[in-house]
């Protein structure tokens, strides 16, 4: 249509220089530092926790929601619940962008094959741009095993 073509932009160099798109926030992410072998303790590590968060939690459950349950009705647009919250471990005032929760795997062979689901949730209304000021991580499935 006779319009000039805009020059190409190398987004990788802009990202390296600190340029971000959207709200600039990196999503909260959860992972385990080891396999859940009977009789051991593993750490569930939550990355990208906003600084000065008053608290966060790691949800543990036996039920997986796939696809995730949308949490927009709770004021958490764009967030989903991937694990049932059968129990929640509260972490007060995480002191760094990475928080860890120790998960002791029972040394009971009958539990081999049991799949424990986990997910993190972080509360920080000053840094998380949802109506509630909270965000959830991805879900993790830990299948307990003998070795």
N, C-alpha and C positions, 0 to 999 in steps of 0.2 A: 503494500500500500504506500510506498514512497517514504516510509519511516526509516530513520537511521537505526542500525543495529547497535545496541549498547555494548560497550566493551565487556569482554569476559572477565569474570572475577574468580580468583583462586581462593575458595573459602578455607582451604586448609591453612594458608598463611595467615588469614585473618583470625582463625581460631587460635593459632599459636601465639598471636599477639594479644590475646585476651578478649577478642570480640565474641559475643554470644548472641544467640537469637532467642526469641520467646521471652520468658521471664528470667533466663540466665541461670535457673536453678538446675542442679544435677539431681536426678531422682535418687531417693533413698534405695539402697540395695542391700540384700541379705545373702550371705553365703556361709558355709561351714568350713572350718579349717582342717577337717579330717573326716574320714568315714566313721559312721556310728557302730563301732565294734563293741560287743558285749564286754562289760567291765571296764570300759574306758570313759574318759570325759573329753568331750569335744567342745569347741567354742563356736557359737553362732555369732558371726560378726556383721554388724550393721554399718555400712559405709555411707558417707555423705550426710551425716547428721548435722543440721545447721547449728552453728555455735550459739551458745546461750539458750539451748533448748531446756525448758524446766524439767521435762521428763519424756521418757519414751517407754515402750513396752515391746516384749517379744511374746507373741501369741503362739501357743502350742495346741494342737488338736489332732483328732484322728480322722476327721473328714476333710476332703479336698473339694473345693468349689472350682469347677472347670467348665465353662468360663467363670471368671471371678464375679462376685456379686457387686454391682455398682454401689458406691457409697455417696453418690451425689445427694440423695435425700437427707443425709446427715451433715451436709455442708462440705463434703469432700469431693468436689467434682474432679473427675479424672482418676480417682482412686478406686481400688477394688479389693474385696476380701477374698483371699484364696484359701484360707485355712479356718476351720472352726476354732473358736476361742474357748476351748475346754479349760485352759488355764492360761494365765497371763503373768509374766515376770516383769515387774516394774523396775526401771532403771532411772533413778533420780539424777537430774543435772549431769548428763554425760559431759565429760570434760574435754572431749576432742571430737573431730568429725567421724571418728570410728569408735563404736561401742561394742563390747563383747559380753555375751551371756554364756556361762558354762552350763553344758547339758550333760549330766551324768547318765550314761547308758547303763541300765541295770544288768547285772551279771546273772540273768535268768534265761537259760537256753530256750524255754518255752516262748519267749518273746521274739525269737528269731523270725524275721519276715514281717514283723509289725512295722507299718509305715506311719511315722509321726510327721505331721505337717507343721510348718512354722512360717511366721511372717512378722515383720517389724511394723510398728506404728510410732510415729514421732509427732510430738506436739510442740509447736513454736509459732504462735500467731504473728510474731514480728518478722519471720523469715519465710513461712510457708503461705503461699498465696491461695489458700482455699478459704471459704467462708468460716469454717471451724478452726482454721489455723493448724491443721494436722494433715499428715500424708502417710501412706502405707508403702511398704516395699513389695518386691516380688515375693512369691511363695517358694518355699524349699520343702522337698520331701526327703525325709531321712528314713531309709529302710534299715532297721536294726539287723545285725548279722553276727555270726559267731567269729568270723575272721575276715 
